[in-house]
């Protein structure tokens, strides 16, 4: 279908004698015509950014929409505005289907400009583009429905049928390795497009064991689920690239790179080093975390991959050193806890220390155990004197009845605290 878009854009370019650019209604670049002019003003900052990054900023989108392009049914002329990075005027051809705007074709304006007949012919081509965009949107909606059915179906024949329906909907794209991505919490609708995604949907958040969202924090409401096609030597790179576009501005994570944000544009833009444990929110600004599953070779492994992705997102919310983006393969003990502890554990050890009366004792015990029982490291991480650490640990032993010189008691306390953190 991308080839069809390019052919139609080239047809408009030929009709109007100017290079055309096609963007969807979210101002994401779909196709653009070649430009061989010596006019230095043609490649202004707005157009250059659109072509190089395949998107542009919200400010640029708002500026262009201020000329009424979303409501227009015919060509719209937009004057040059050097202060906005638009060195040359534009002609916008709204791309519509059944009255609904699907995207925009942009051309650089020039004197004397195309005549009315040429513009009318170009608008007819734009209508054909609108039909293609609408059909693609419908196909994407169908994929969202089938993808959601796989993630929410009960085990057994219901899940088997949902997977079979998704395989049919994906067609040849269903073959080959995929990974599941979970971004949580997620508000609003699923984005219109995600780089490398085979399917996208919004899933009501149901944690391990399908429990309700925790009242004390952590992921809540809804999650965004993304099915990512994998290819190349670095199999999870497409998943991390997609996450970098989906996470809120300012969030980041191991291997994701800088967040580029999303927005419009019309002719417009490894493992982390070992760290000392510290108590800090994975993304204090937004509270949003993301998880990535291991690659799966067949769609039958998708339900398990989604469990991995949601567990990794929950681990990123629970483990300060992991977030805000975590891969299932890198969440350590949370892999076991997410599988074993399908419901929040009511262990008396965790209950005693996680209550409102003993937050410092719980934090002290967790950091001490994270530091493998090394008192010097733990005291430094907590910013306290070693004698204060010893006093707090003795209080932990008194309250829990555990002996922190015993390996099994340490294991019980460590896992109880991590499980309580994982479940919010």
HELIX and SHEET records of a PDB file:
HELIX    1   1 UNK A    2  UNK A   16  1                                  15    
HELIX    2   2 UNK A   45  UNK A   53  1                                   9    
HELIX    3   3 UNK A   58  UNK A   65  1                                   8    
HELIX    4   4 UNK A   82  UNK A   84  5                                   3    
HELIX    5   5 UNK A  116  UNK A  152  1                                  37    
HELIX    6   6 UNK A  157  UNK A  170  1                                  14    
HELIX    7   7 UNK A  171  UNK A  174  5                                   4    
HELIX    8   8 UNK A  208  UNK A  210  5                                   3    
HELIX    9   9 UNK A  237  UNK A  246  1                                  10    
HELIX   10  10 UNK A  299  UNK A  301  5                                   3    
HELIX   11  11 UNK A  302  UNK A  318  1                                  17    
HELIX   12  12 UNK A  328  UNK A  330  5                                   3    
HELIX   13  13 UNK A  333  UNK A  340  1                                   8    
HELIX   14  14 UNK A  348  UNK A  353  1                                   6    
HELIX   15  15 UNK A  359  UNK A  370  1                                  12    
HELIX   16  16 UNK A  375  UNK A  382  1                                   8    
HELIX   17  17 UNK A  386  UNK A  400  1                                  15    
HELIX   18  18 UNK A  407  UNK A  422  1                                  16    
SHEET    1   A 5 UNK A  29  UNK A  32  0                                        
SHEET    2   A 5 UNK A  20  UNK A  24 -1                                        
SHEET    3   A 5 UNK A 100  UNK A 108 -1                                        
SHEET    4   A 5 UNK A  90  UNK A  97 -1                                        
SHEET    5   A 5 UNK A  76  UNK A  78 -1                                        
SHEET    1   B 5 UNK A 197  UNK A 204  0                                        
SHEET    2   B 5 UNK A 222  UNK A 229 -1                                        
SHEET    3   B 5 UNK A 178  UNK A 184 -1                                        
SHEET    4   B 5 UNK A 289  UNK A 292 -1                                        
SHEET    5   B 5 UNK A 325  UNK A 327  1                                        
END                                                                             
